[in-house]
Amino acid sequence: MREFRYEKAIDPAGAVALLTGEPEGAYLGGGTNLVDLMRLGVATPDVLVDVRQLTSTEVEDLPDGGLRIGAAVPNADLAAEPRVRERYPLLAQALLAGASGQLRNRATTGGNLLQRTRCTYFTDTTMPCNKRDAGSGCGAVEGLHRNLAVLGATHEGPTSPHTCIATHPSDMVVALRALDASVRVLGADGERTVPIAELHRLPGDDPARDTTLAHGELITAIDVPALPWATRSRYRKVRDRASYAFALVSVAAALDLDGSTVRDVRIALGGVAHKPWRATVAEDALRGGPATEAAFAAAAEAELAAAAPLADNAFKVPMATNMITRTLVQLAEARA
């Protein structure tokens, strides 16, 4: 592990000022992902700025009926928060589907948003990886890619500096994407709000960048808008073992019915792309149509039509299609 200097700011503005002046530095929150990457030699910050006690650990009501979640709220506390469980069950379920109880006690909400991929080639410094070592290529394309992306990936061959088929590992973020959350950020130029749809990015021509945040910007809170019919929602996750495993495919969905007609719907996918994938094609196909299994399946197939799987992860396409379908069927049956 590279030697580093530890700094503890007295307030968020001080932390931002510290890190903005340290181009190779990083924020330290719960440390559940960063410290692992430092041990592996993947992350090599020369300065750590501790922000664990600088942002809020509270969940507050917003005037519109939504919630503001402090960036330092532990994942375990957020999952157990009664207002989250009542208003946004898909979010509580997603949090409980992630990691282990011990890690959820330590991991912060803000840090969860910024998890790095668990792609084997990213975490192994002896392997080529454009995300970790720009221009080195992507070993996963012709190697182990069973858990990797089928949507939104960059395929230009294993030696291209742009190729990346990594997936985003967070469960929580998939639910927040379905809920159209927004992220409050403090930077050198002041505060701004970033829609969660614009926080994470596809690899494009710069696979090393996971988010649109500038260096030194600090997440201070997450706002979840009111969505009364999100009380009828679900997070569903398929993984290789029953606990402490990342998603092969996950679905966060909420369904609003007017009789037997879909009035509105939210669907997001995890485990299939470089960022949480909002299933807008499926949503558009369903709104105003019948709430039937056939309609749900057709919408799911339309969403996955853009998939570009490789040999060993092609199973994710029918898996995602089936998961969207079954989740919506179960929500519709619960409504009935």
GIUR-V296076 format. One record per pair of residues at least 12 apart in sequence whose C-alpha atoms are under 8 Angstrom apart, sorted by the first residue. I is the first residue (numbers start at 0). GAP is how many residues later the second one is. D is the distance in Angstrom with one decimal. If there is no record, write none. Layout:
i=I gap=GAP d=D
i=I gap=GAP d=D
//
This chain:
i=0 gap=37 d=6.1
i=0 gap=38 d=5.6
i=0 gap=39 d=7.5
i=0 gap=40 d=6.0
i=0 gap=43 d=7.4
i=1 gap=36 d=7.7
i=1 gap=39 d=7.6
i=1 gap=42 d=5.9
i=1 gap=43 d=7.5
i=1 gap=44 d=7.2
i=2 gap=43 d=6.6
i=3 gap=41 d=6.6
i=3 gap=42 d=4.3
i=3 gap=43 d=5.1
i=3 gap=44 d=6.9
i=4 gap=41 d=6.1
i=4 gap=42 d=4.6
i=4 gap=43 d=6.2
i=5 gap=41 d=5.9
i=5 gap=42 d=5.0
i=5 gap=43 d=6.2
i=5 gap=44 d=7.4
i=6 gap=40 d=7.2
i=6 gap=41 d=6.0
i=6 gap=42 d=4.8
i=6 gap=43 d=6.2
i=7 gap=41 d=5.7
i=7 gap=42 d=5.0
i=7 gap=43 d=7.1
i=8 gap=40 d=7.0
i=8 gap=41 d=6.9
i=8 gap=42 d=7.2
i=8 gap=45 d=7.9
i=9 gap=44 d=7.2
i=10 gap=43 d=5.6
i=11 gap=39 d=7.4
i=11 gap=42 d=5.8
i=11 gap=43 d=7.0
i=11 gap=174 d=7.7
i=11 gap=206 d=7.6
i=12 gap=173 d=7.6
i=12 gap=174 d=7.9
i=14 gap=34 d=6.6
i=14 gap=35 d=7.9
i=14 gap=36 d=7.1
i=15 gap=170 d=7.4
i=15 gap=171 d=6.1
i=15 gap=172 d=6.4
i=15 gap=200 d=5.4
i=15 gap=201 d=6.4
i=15 gap=202 d=6.7
i=16 gap=171 d=6.7
i=16 gap=199 d=7.6
i=17 gap=31 d=7.5
i=18 gap=30 d=6.9
i=18 gap=196 d=7.7
i=18 gap=197 d=5.1
i=19 gap=168 d=7.2
i=19 gap=195 d=6.4
i=19 gap=196 d=4.6
i=19 gap=197 d=7.9
i=21 gap=25 d=7.2
i=22 gap=192 d=7.4
i=23 gap=20 d=7.8
i=23 gap=21 d=5.3
i=23 gap=22 d=5.9
i=23 gap=23 d=7.0
i=24 gap=20 d=4.8
i=24 gap=21 d=5.5
i=24 gap=22 d=4.4
i=24 gap=23 d=5.8
i=24 gap=24 d=7.5
i=25 gap=19 d=6.0
i=25 gap=21 d=6.4
i=25 gap=22 d=5.2
i=25 gap=23 d=6.3
i=25 gap=190 d=8.0
i=26 gap=21 d=5.6
i=26 gap=22 d=4.8
i=26 gap=23 d=6.0
i=26 gap=24 d=6.5
i=27 gap=20 d=6.0
i=27 gap=21 d=5.7
i=27 gap=22 d=4.7
i=27 gap=23 d=5.9
i=27 gap=24 d=6.9
i=28 gap=21 d=6.3
i=28 gap=22 d=5.5
i=28 gap=23 d=4.5
i=28 gap=43 d=7.6
i=28 gap=78 d=7.7
i=28 gap=79 d=6.7
i=28 gap=82 d=6.4
i=29 gap=22 d=6.6
i=29 gap=76 d=5.4
i=29 gap=77 d=4.8
i=29 gap=78 d=5.7
i=29 gap=81 d=7.0
i=30 gap=75 d=8.0
i=30 gap=76 d=7.2
i=31 gap=71 d=6.8
i=31 gap=74 d=7.2
i=31 gap=75 d=6.0
i=32 gap=82 d=6.5
i=32 gap=83 d=7.4
i=36 gap=86 d=7.2
i=39 gap=83 d=6.9
i=39 gap=84 d=7.5
i=39 gap=85 d=7.7
i=40 gap=84 d=7.0
i=41 gap=80 d=7.6
i=41 gap=81 d=6.3
i=41 gap=82 d=7.6
i=41 gap=83 d=6.5
i=41 gap=90 d=7.0
i=51 gap=20 d=6.2
i=52 gap=19 d=7.2
i=53 gap=18 d=7.8
i=54 gap=15 d=6.4
i=54 gap=16 d=5.9
i=54 gap=17 d=5.6
i=54 gap=165 d=5.7
i=54 gap=166 d=7.7
i=55 gap=13 d=7.9
i=55 gap=14 d=4.4
i=55 gap=15 d=6.1
i=55 gap=16 d=5.5
i=55 gap=17 d=6.9
i=55 gap=164 d=7.3
i=55 gap=165 d=7.5
i=56 gap=12 d=7.8
i=56 gap=13 d=5.2
i=56 gap=14 d=6.9
i=56 gap=15 d=4.9
i=56 gap=16 d=4.3
i=56 gap=17 d=7.5
i=57 gap=12 d=5.4
i=57 gap=15 d=6.3
i=58 gap=14 d=7.7
i=58 gap=19 d=7.9
i=63 gap=161 d=7.1
i=63 gap=162 d=6.0
i=64 gap=160 d=7.1
i=64 gap=161 d=5.0
i=65 gap=157 d=7.3
i=65 gap=158 d=5.4
i=65 gap=159 d=4.4
i=65 gap=160 d=4.1
i=65 gap=161 d=7.6
i=66 gap=156 d=5.8
i=66 gap=157 d=5.2
i=66 gap=158 d=6.6
i=66 gap=159 d=7.6
i=67 gap=153 d=6.5
i=67 gap=154 d=5.7
i=67 gap=155 d=4.4
i=67 gap=156 d=6.3
i=68 gap=40 d=7.8
i=68 gap=152 d=5.4
i=68 gap=153 d=5.1
i=68 gap=154 d=6.3
i=68 gap=155 d=7.9
i=69 gap=39 d=7.4
i=69 gap=40 d=7.8
i=69 gap=150 d=6.3
i=69 gap=151 d=4.4
i=69 gap=152 d=6.5
i=70 gap=37 d=6.5
i=70 gap=38 d=5.1
i=70 gap=39 d=4.3
i=70 gap=40 d=7.6
i=70 gap=148 d=6.4
i=70 gap=149 d=5.0
i=70 gap=150 d=4.6
i=70 gap=151 d=6.8
i=71 gap=36 d=5.1
i=71 gap=37 d=6.0
i=71 gap=38 d=6.4
i=71 gap=148 d=7.9
i=72 gap=35 d=5.5
i=72 gap=36 d=5.7
i=72 gap=37 d=8.0
i=73 gap=30 d=6.6
i=73 gap=31 d=5.8
i=73 gap=32 d=6.1
i=73 gap=33 d=5.5
i=73 gap=34 d=4.5
i=73 gap=35 d=6.1
i=74 gap=20 d=6.5
i=74 gap=29 d=4.9
i=74 gap=30 d=6.3
i=74 gap=31 d=7.4
i=74 gap=32 d=5.8
i=74 gap=33 d=5.7
i=74 gap=34 d=5.9
i=75 gap=19 d=7.5
i=75 gap=20 d=7.6
i=75 gap=25 d=7.3
i=75 gap=28 d=4.8
i=75 gap=29 d=5.1
i=76 gap=28 d=7.4
i=77 gap=14 d=7.2
i=77 gap=17 d=7.8
i=78 gap=12 d=7.4
i=78 gap=13 d=4.5
i=78 gap=14 d=7.3
i=78 gap=16 d=5.8
i=78 gap=17 d=6.5
i=79 gap=12 d=7.2
i=85 gap=145 d=6.4
i=86 gap=140 d=7.8
i=86 gap=141 d=7.1
i=86 gap=143 d=6.3
i=86 gap=144 d=5.1
i=87 gap=142 d=5.6
i=87 gap=143 d=5.7
i=87 gap=145 d=7.2
i=88 gap=141 d=7.4
i=88 gap=142 d=6.3
i=88 gap=143 d=7.7
i=88 gap=144 d=6.1
i=88 gap=145 d=6.4
i=88 gap=146 d=8.0
i=89 gap=85 d=6.1
i=89 gap=140 d=7.9
i=89 gap=143 d=5.4
i=89 gap=144 d=4.4
i=89 gap=145 d=4.8
i=89 gap=162 d=6.4
i=89 gap=163 d=7.3
i=89 gap=164 d=7.9
i=90 gap=81 d=6.3
i=90 gap=84 d=5.2
i=90 gap=85 d=6.9
i=90 gap=144 d=7.3
i=92 gap=141 d=7.2
i=92 gap=142 d=5.8
i=93 gap=77 d=5.3
i=93 gap=78 d=5.2
i=93 gap=80 d=7.8
i=93 gap=81 d=6.5
i=93 gap=141 d=5.7
i=93 gap=142 d=7.8
i=93 gap=158 d=8.0
i=94 gap=76 d=6.5
i=94 gap=77 d=5.3
i=96 gap=74 d=7.0
i=96 gap=140 d=7.4
i=96 gap=146 d=7.3
i=96 gap=147 d=7.9
i=97 gap=72 d=7.4
i=97 gap=73 d=6.0
i=97 gap=74 d=7.6
i=97 gap=145 d=7.9
i=97 gap=146 d=6.6
i=97 gap=147 d=7.5
i=97 gap=148 d=7.4
i=98 gap=144 d=7.3
i=98 gap=145 d=4.6
i=98 gap=146 d=6.8
i=98 gap=147 d=7.9
i=99 gap=143 d=7.3
i=99 gap=144 d=5.5
i=109 gap=109 d=6.0
i=109 gap=110 d=7.2
i=109 gap=111 d=7.1
i=109 gap=112 d=7.8
i=111 gap=58 d=6.6
i=111 gap=60 d=7.3
i=111 gap=61 d=7.6
i=112 gap=57 d=7.1
i=112 gap=59 d=7.8
i=112 gap=60 d=6.2
i=113 gap=96 d=8.0
i=113 gap=97 d=7.9
i=114 gap=53 d=7.5
i=114 gap=54 d=6.8
i=114 gap=55 d=6.7
i=115 gap=52 d=6.9
i=115 gap=53 d=7.1
i=115 gap=94 d=7.6
i=116 gap=49 d=6.3
i=116 gap=50 d=5.9
i=116 gap=51 d=5.3
i=116 gap=52 d=5.7
i=117 gap=48 d=7.9
i=117 gap=49 d=7.7
i=117 gap=50 d=8.0
i=117 gap=51 d=6.7
i=118 gap=28 d=7.9
i=118 gap=29 d=7.3
i=118 gap=47 d=6.0
i=118 gap=48 d=7.4
i=119 gap=24 d=7.8
i=120 gap=17 d=7.7
i=120 gap=18 d=6.4
i=120 gap=19 d=6.5
i=126 gap=12 d=6.7
i=128 gap=35 d=7.9
i=129 gap=31 d=6.0
i=129 gap=32 d=7.0
i=129 gap=33 d=7.0
i=129 gap=34 d=6.8
i=129 gap=77 d=6.1
i=129 gap=78 d=6.5
i=130 gap=33 d=7.3
i=130 gap=75 d=8.0
i=130 gap=76 d=5.0
i=130 gap=77 d=3.9
i=130 gap=78 d=7.4
i=131 gap=76 d=6.3
i=132 gap=75 d=7.9
i=133 gap=27 d=6.5
i=133 gap=73 d=7.8
i=133 gap=74 d=6.8
i=134 gap=24 d=8.0
i=134 gap=25 d=7.1
i=134 gap=26 d=4.1
i=134 gap=27 d=7.5
i=135 gap=23 d=7.0
i=135 gap=24 d=7.9
i=135 gap=25 d=6.4
i=136 gap=21 d=5.5
i=136 gap=22 d=4.3
i=136 gap=23 d=5.4
i=136 gap=24 d=5.3
i=136 gap=25 d=7.6
i=136 gap=26 d=6.7
i=137 gap=19 d=7.9
i=137 gap=20 d=4.9
i=137 gap=21 d=6.4
i=137 gap=22 d=7.4
i=137 gap=23 d=7.9
i=137 gap=25 d=6.0
i=137 gap=26 d=6.2
i=138 gap=19 d=6.1
i=139 gap=18 d=7.7
i=139 gap=25 d=7.4
i=140 gap=16 d=7.3
i=140 gap=17 d=5.7
i=140 gap=24 d=7.5
i=140 gap=169 d=7.6
i=141 gap=16 d=6.9
i=143 gap=168 d=7.9
i=144 gap=165 d=7.7
i=144 gap=167 d=6.4
i=144 gap=168 d=6.6
i=145 gap=166 d=5.0
i=145 gap=167 d=4.5
i=146 gap=20 d=7.9
i=146 gap=101 d=5.8
i=146 gap=124 d=7.3
i=146 gap=166 d=6.6
i=147 gap=17 d=5.9
i=147 gap=18 d=5.5
i=147 gap=19 d=5.6
i=147 gap=123 d=7.1
i=147 gap=124 d=6.6
i=147 gap=125 d=7.4
i=147 gap=165 d=7.0
i=148 gap=16 d=5.1
i=148 gap=17 d=5.8
i=148 gap=18 d=5.5
i=148 gap=122 d=6.9
i=148 gap=123 d=4.6
i=148 gap=124 d=4.6
i=148 gap=125 d=6.7
i=148 gap=160 d=7.3
i=148 gap=164 d=7.9
i=149 gap=15 d=7.6
i=149 gap=122 d=5.4
i=149 gap=123 d=6.3
i=149 gap=157 d=5.2
i=149 gap=158 d=5.2
i=149 gap=159 d=4.6
i=149 gap=160 d=7.5
i=149 gap=163 d=7.4
i=149 gap=164 d=7.6
i=149 gap=166 d=7.4
i=149 gap=167 d=7.5
i=150 gap=121 d=5.9
i=150 gap=122 d=5.1
i=150 gap=153 d=8.0
i=150 gap=155 d=6.9
i=150 gap=156 d=4.9
i=150 gap=157 d=6.3
i=150 gap=158 d=7.7
i=151 gap=50 d=6.3
i=151 gap=121 d=5.8
i=151 gap=122 d=6.9
i=151 gap=155 d=7.8
i=152 gap=12 d=5.0
i=152 gap=13 d=7.5
i=152 gap=49 d=7.0
i=152 gap=50 d=6.7
i=152 gap=51 d=7.9
i=152 gap=120 d=6.6
i=152 gap=121 d=6.8
i=153 gap=49 d=6.5
i=153 gap=50 d=6.3
i=160 gap=44 d=7.9
i=161 gap=41 d=7.5
i=161 gap=42 d=6.8
i=161 gap=43 d=5.1
i=161 gap=44 d=6.4
i=161 gap=45 d=6.4
i=162 gap=40 d=7.9
i=162 gap=44 d=7.4
i=163 gap=39 d=6.3
i=163 gap=43 d=6.1
i=164 gap=108 d=7.5
i=164 gap=109 d=7.0
i=165 gap=107 d=7.0
i=165 gap=108 d=5.5
i=166 gap=104 d=5.8
i=166 gap=105 d=6.2
i=166 gap=106 d=4.9
i=166 gap=107 d=4.2
i=166 gap=108 d=6.6
i=167 gap=102 d=7.3
i=167 gap=103 d=6.6
i=167 gap=105 d=6.6
i=167 gap=106 d=5.1
i=167 gap=107 d=5.2
i=167 gap=108 d=6.7
i=168 gap=77 d=6.3
i=168 gap=78 d=7.3
i=168 gap=101 d=7.6
i=168 gap=102 d=6.7
i=169 gap=76 d=8.0
i=169 gap=100 d=7.7
i=170 gap=76 d=7.8
i=170 gap=79 d=7.8
i=170 gap=99 d=6.9
i=172 gap=103 d=6.7
i=173 gap=77 d=7.6
i=173 gap=78 d=6.3
i=173 gap=94 d=5.9
i=173 gap=95 d=6.3
i=173 gap=96 d=5.8
i=173 gap=102 d=5.3
i=173 gap=103 d=7.5
i=174 gap=60 d=7.2
i=174 gap=77 d=5.3
i=174 gap=78 d=7.9
i=174 gap=93 d=7.0
i=175 gap=20 d=7.5
i=175 gap=48 d=7.5
i=176 gap=19 d=6.2
i=176 gap=20 d=6.6
i=176 gap=91 d=6.4
i=176 gap=99 d=6.7
i=176 gap=100 d=7.8
i=176 gap=101 d=6.8
i=177 gap=74 d=6.4
i=177 gap=75 d=6.8
i=177 gap=76 d=7.9
i=177 gap=88 d=5.5
i=177 gap=89 d=5.7
i=177 gap=90 d=5.2
i=177 gap=100 d=6.7
i=178 gap=45 d=6.8
i=178 gap=46 d=7.3
i=178 gap=48 d=7.7
i=178 gap=87 d=7.4
i=179 gap=15 d=7.2
i=179 gap=16 d=6.6
i=179 gap=17 d=7.3
i=179 gap=44 d=7.0
i=179 gap=45 d=7.2
i=180 gap=14 d=6.4
i=180 gap=15 d=5.7
i=180 gap=41 d=6.8
i=180 gap=42 d=5.6
i=180 gap=43 d=4.5
i=180 gap=44 d=6.4
i=181 gap=12 d=5.6
i=181 gap=13 d=4.2
i=181 gap=14 d=5.0
i=181 gap=40 d=5.8
i=181 gap=41 d=5.2
i=181 gap=42 d=6.6
i=182 gap=12 d=6.1
i=182 gap=13 d=6.2
i=182 gap=16 d=7.9
i=182 gap=36 d=6.9
i=182 gap=37 d=7.8
i=182 gap=38 d=6.1
i=182 gap=39 d=4.6
i=182 gap=40 d=6.3
i=183 gap=35 d=5.9
i=183 gap=36 d=5.6
i=183 gap=37 d=5.1
i=183 gap=38 d=5.9
i=183 gap=39 d=7.5
i=184 gap=32 d=6.4
i=184 gap=33 d=5.5
i=184 gap=34 d=4.5
i=184 gap=35 d=5.6
i=184 gap=36 d=7.3
i=185 gap=31 d=5.5
i=185 gap=32 d=5.1
i=185 gap=33 d=6.4
i=185 gap=34 d=6.8
i=186 gap=27 d=7.9
i=186 gap=29 d=6.3
i=186 gap=30 d=4.3
i=186 gap=31 d=6.3
i=187 gap=28 d=7.3
i=187 gap=29 d=7.2
i=197 gap=14 d=7.2
i=198 gap=12 d=5.4
i=198 gap=13 d=5.5
i=198 gap=14 d=7.1
i=199 gap=12 d=6.3
i=199 gap=75 d=5.7
i=199 gap=76 d=7.7
i=200 gap=73 d=7.1
i=200 gap=74 d=6.1
i=201 gap=71 d=7.8
i=201 gap=72 d=5.5
i=201 gap=73 d=6.3
i=202 gap=71 d=6.8
i=209 gap=64 d=7.9
i=228 gap=25 d=7.3
i=228 gap=26 d=7.1
i=228 gap=27 d=6.0
i=229 gap=24 d=5.5
i=229 gap=25 d=7.4
i=230 gap=23 d=7.9
i=231 gap=22 d=5.9
i=231 gap=23 d=6.4
i=231 gap=24 d=7.6
i=231 gap=99 d=6.7
i=231 gap=103 d=7.5
i=232 gap=19 d=7.6
i=232 gap=20 d=5.6
i=232 gap=21 d=4.1
i=232 gap=22 d=6.6
i=232 gap=98 d=6.8
i=233 gap=17 d=8.0
i=233 gap=18 d=5.9
i=233 gap=19 d=5.5
i=233 gap=20 d=6.6
i=233 gap=93 d=7.3
i=233 gap=97 d=7.6
i=234 gap=15 d=7.3
i=234 gap=16 d=5.7
i=234 gap=17 d=4.4
i=234 gap=18 d=6.5
i=235 gap=14 d=5.5
i=235 gap=15 d=5.2
i=235 gap=16 d=6.5
i=235 gap=87 d=7.6
i=235 gap=91 d=7.3
i=236 gap=12 d=6.2
i=236 gap=13 d=4.2
i=236 gap=14 d=6.5
i=237 gap=12 d=6.1
i=245 gap=25 d=7.8
i=246 gap=23 d=6.9
i=246 gap=24 d=5.3
i=247 gap=22 d=7.9
i=247 gap=23 d=5.2
i=247 gap=24 d=7.5
i=247 gap=68 d=7.3
i=248 gap=20 d=7.0
i=248 gap=21 d=5.6
i=248 gap=22 d=4.6
i=248 gap=23 d=6.3
i=248 gap=67 d=6.8
i=248 gap=70 d=7.2
i=248 gap=71 d=6.2
i=249 gap=19 d=5.5
i=249 gap=20 d=4.7
i=249 gap=21 d=6.2
i=249 gap=70 d=7.6
i=249 gap=73 d=7.7
i=250 gap=16 d=6.9
i=250 gap=17 d=5.8
i=250 gap=18 d=4.7
i=250 gap=19 d=6.4
i=250 gap=69 d=7.8
i=250 gap=72 d=6.8
i=250 gap=73 d=6.5
i=250 gap=76 d=7.7
i=251 gap=14 d=7.8
i=251 gap=15 d=5.7
i=251 gap=16 d=5.2
i=251 gap=17 d=6.4
i=252 gap=12 d=7.3
i=252 gap=13 d=5.3
i=252 gap=14 d=4.5
i=252 gap=15 d=6.5
i=252 gap=74 d=7.2
i=252 gap=75 d=7.2
i=253 gap=12 d=5.1
i=253 gap=13 d=6.8
i=253 gap=74 d=7.9
i=253 gap=77 d=7.6
i=254 gap=73 d=7.1
i=254 gap=76 d=6.5
i=254 gap=77 d=7.2
i=256 gap=34 d=7.6
i=256 gap=75 d=7.7
i=256 gap=78 d=7.7
i=259 gap=30 d=6.0
i=259 gap=31 d=5.5
i=260 gap=27 d=6.1
i=260 gap=28 d=5.6
i=260 gap=29 d=4.6
i=260 gap=30 d=5.3
i=261 gap=24 d=6.4
i=261 gap=25 d=5.3
i=261 gap=26 d=5.3
i=261 gap=27 d=5.6
i=261 gap=28 d=6.0
i=261 gap=29 d=5.6
i=262 gap=24 d=5.7
i=262 gap=25 d=5.7
i=263 gap=19 d=7.9
i=263 gap=22 d=7.9
i=263 gap=23 d=5.5
i=263 gap=24 d=7.7
i=264 gap=18 d=6.0
i=264 gap=21 d=7.5
i=264 gap=22 d=6.9
i=265 gap=13 d=7.8
i=265 gap=17 d=6.5
i=266 gap=12 d=5.4
i=266 gap=13 d=7.5
i=266 gap=15 d=7.8
i=266 gap=16 d=6.8
i=266 gap=57 d=7.9
i=268 gap=51 d=8.0
i=271 gap=44 d=7.5
i=278 gap=24 d=6.3
i=279 gap=23 d=7.6
i=280 gap=18 d=7.3
i=280 gap=21 d=6.7
i=280 gap=22 d=5.3
i=281 gap=17 d=4.5
i=281 gap=18 d=5.6
i=281 gap=20 d=6.4
i=281 gap=21 d=5.3
i=282 gap=16 d=7.4
i=284 gap=14 d=5.7
i=285 gap=13 d=6.5
i=290 gap=41 d=7.0
i=291 gap=37 d=7.3
i=292 gap=32 d=6.6
i=292 gap=33 d=7.9
i=292 gap=35 d=8.0
i=292 gap=36 d=6.1
i=295 gap=28 d=7.4
i=295 gap=29 d=5.1
i=295 gap=32 d=6.8
i=295 gap=33 d=7.5
i=296 gap=24 d=6.8
i=296 gap=25 d=7.3
i=296 gap=27 d=7.6
i=296 gap=28 d=5.1
i=299 gap=20 d=7.8
i=299 gap=21 d=5.0
i=299 gap=22 d=7.8
i=299 gap=24 d=6.1
i=299 gap=25 d=6.6
i=300 gap=20 d=5.9
i=303 gap=13 d=6.4
i=303 gap=16 d=7.8
i=303 gap=17 d=7.0
//
